[in-house]
Structure formats: structure tokens, C-alpha cells
Amino acid sequence: MPDTLISKRKSEHLRIVSDDDVTHHGTTLLEDVKLLHQALPELDVEELDVSVKFFGKTLSLPFMITSMTGGAEYAEQLNRGLARVAENMGIAFAVGSQRVMLRHPEVTPQFAVRKEIPTGVLLGNIGAVQLIEVPVDTVAGLAESIDADGMCVHLNPAQELVQLEGSRRFQGLLDGIARLLDRMDGKILVKETGAGLSPQTLERLKTIGAPVVDVAGAGGTSWTKVESHRPTNGPLQRSAEVFADWGVPTAVSVYAARGIFDENACIIASGGMLTGLDAARAIVLGADIAGYARVILKEFMEHGYTGTVQFVETLAHELKMAMLLTGSSNLRALKKAPIVLGQGLRDYLDSFARTSGENT
Ligand SMILES: Cc1cc2nc3c(=O)[nH]c(=O)nc-3n(C[C@H](O)[C@H](O)[C@H](O)COP(=O)(O)O)c2cc1C
């Protein structure tokens, strides 16, 4: 497919994501994580420690703006603006897919935003399917060309299968990720894009020693649903609608990830994260960092840089409220806060306990 089509498709995606109904009907199931209110917390808000280590640096808040492509016209503005928000707030930022740079290195300035985020964590992004098409040195070069701290590799098989131009080849992806991991000295993050990571997939990622996983679970932006709004997908528009609510809810993926990976691995909870309370619930389940995509994009498009900074400040306040009201002085303490799990989440966890987890 000519790369001009990639750019057109990305602009179309951006319009659909901002104007149409693109979220799962199902929820993240984070509402099934009920924190117990402590009316005598013995803590002061200013003393709460919400810092966390990530890619060798320290974030002021356990938040990340996850990868979003902006299409040809908007990519640079989006990447620069969000990188500035991230630097200002001490949170991490990942650019959208750099695939277009493989054929058009002249678009590198749209992604090269290190000047906007001189001290913070900046990550590149590529699809895992590209790892079976191009050498790992080339992919590592994409990260190097924007002076990124590491590379996100996204998995999106459901979306690919409902795009007319999407990939149909998914054999060898784990191998490709393992080679990139080796080439980049472990500085990679493996993510979904809104359909979540099952216990089986997480186990496979563990076998190659993936150090950072972003579950990007179901409950927020659904990429099958996004594709159902694109007439250019022809007959696949119907299949996209059929699979609109496909995926593993975010809370389920996070819980599974923490049970599978040891404490050295970093787990990012994303997919449908809307509030700082969502972040707190995910952290209690075992996440280290909460990732936000569409909600940040909307804020940026509607209220610009200043509005987005204010929004992140609000998220921070909500996280701190949850910490104070559970008597948690830092994120380690929050992970141990008492919780009650609702039935929807427990149904998943009970089923996992009953199945062996093998399907191949
Ligand atoms: C406009 C837009 C573009 C996106 N582009 C990418 C991308 O290029 N690479 C990627 O890994 N994920 C991409 N994503 C997926 C997000 O990183 C995230 O995993 C997903 O949207 C779920 O999070 P949310 O519910 O907070 O939106 C994109 C999301 C949006 C909204």
C-alpha cells in the first residue's frame, strides 16, 4: 500500500476517534475493584509519594500518554504538544506508529520531539507485524532517530483482520519481538491497542523476558469498532461491527499480568482509563503505571496544551484522593490497600483458575 494511504487512513482514524462512538459496550471492569474508605488516614496530601521508576528515569506521577498517530497534517502538532504536557507533568510519552518513517524518512521531524521532552521518558512505536517485514536494526533505528528511551511494539491482530489492507500474517511475531528486545538491550514495551492481553499471551511474553507490558485492555477505544466506521473497509465493515466488543477487559489483564510477571517487570494498565481513581484501582490490582490515550487526545483537541495540563493535574488529584482515602502514603502501600472484588471481575478470575491456560 502506498504510504500516502497510510497517512490518509490515520487522518480518517483521528476524525472517527474524535467524532464517532468508538468505545466498547463492555467496561474495563475496574469498577469491580472496590477500595475501602478509611476515615482516619493520618496522612497529608503533600507528603504522598507518587513517583515511579520507568526506563531508567523517575516519573513524578505514575502516568503515561500512550501512542497515538495523528495523520499527516496533525501528527507533528500532536506529538509536540503531548510531549510538552508530559515534560511539564513528569509523565511518560510515546509517539504514534513510526511505520510511515520506514518509507518516508523525511517525515522524521513529525516524531522527533526530544526537544519538547528533554528530561522525560520518550518512547517510539512500531507494529509487531513490521518486525517480520523489516530487519530489527531498521526498527531500532527508528527509536534512535528520535532519541527515544525505548520502543513500544504494538499488537493489534483484531484490527488488522478487519482492514481490507491489514496484515494476515502473524506467525513469527514473538520471535521478532525477542530479536528487537535483544538488539535494544531490553528497552522495549509490548502493548495491545485496546483488546487486552490474555494470561496465555502474557505467559508467551514472559518466555522472552519482556520487561514492560502495557495491557491496553478492552473497555475503552475499540479499534475494531473504529474500523466499522470506515466505508473503505467494504464487506469487512460488518465483521468489524461483529467484533466491536472483542477483547479482555483491562482489569482482568492487569490482574493476570501481575500474577504472571515478577516484581521486576513493569505493568502498565491502559485501555479505557478515564480518571485518577481508575489508575488507583489498577495499581491496587498490580499495575505500576496507568496509560491514557483517547481521553487525552480529546482534551488536547478541545482545550489545547493548557487544558491538557490541567486535566493531568486533575487525574493526579484523583489518584492522590484515592491514596489518602485508603491510607496509602506511596504506591507500594496502595498496592496493598484492602479491596473487595465485584462479581464481574470474579467471574473471569474463577474461570482462569479452572482452565489450564493452554490452547495451542
Ligand atoms: C487516535 C489514536 C491513534 C492511535 N494510534 C496508535 C499507534 O499508532 N500505535 C499504538 O500502539 N497504539 C495506538 N493507539 C492505541 C492507544 O495507544 C491505546 O492503546 C488504545 O487507544 C486504548 O486506550 P484508550 O481506551 O485510553 O484510548 C491509538 C489510539 C488513538 C485514540
The ligand as a Gaussian input file, in Angstrom:
#p B3LYP/6-31G(d) Opt

LIG

0 1
 C       -6.161000       8.320000      17.609000
 C       -5.438000       7.128000      18.160000
 C       -4.345000       6.639000      17.474000
 C       -3.648000       5.526000      17.968000
 N       -2.520000       5.111000      17.322000
 C       -1.758000       4.133000      17.882000
 C       -0.494000       3.796000      17.319000
 O       -0.045000       4.358000      16.323000
 N        0.227000       2.805000      17.931000
 C       -0.226000       2.160000      19.049000
 O        0.473000       1.323000      19.604000
 N       -1.432000       2.456000      19.587000
 C       -2.195000       3.425000      19.040000
 N       -3.398000       3.759000      19.626000
 C       -3.905000       2.930000      20.739000
 C       -3.672000       3.562000      22.109000
 O       -2.305000       3.658000      22.417000
 C       -4.400000       2.750000      23.220000
 O       -3.765000       1.508000      23.386000
 C       -5.876000       2.498000      22.951000
 O       -6.478000       3.619000      22.318000
 C       -6.654000       2.183000      24.220000
 O       -6.598000       3.256000      25.140000
 P       -7.807000       4.294000      25.378000
 O       -9.021000       3.464000      25.683000
 O       -7.338000       5.151000      26.511000
 O       -7.968000       5.079000      24.105000
 C       -4.100000       4.874000      19.141000
 C       -5.208000       5.381000      19.824000
 C       -5.882000       6.500000      19.364000
 C       -7.059000       7.004000      20.142000

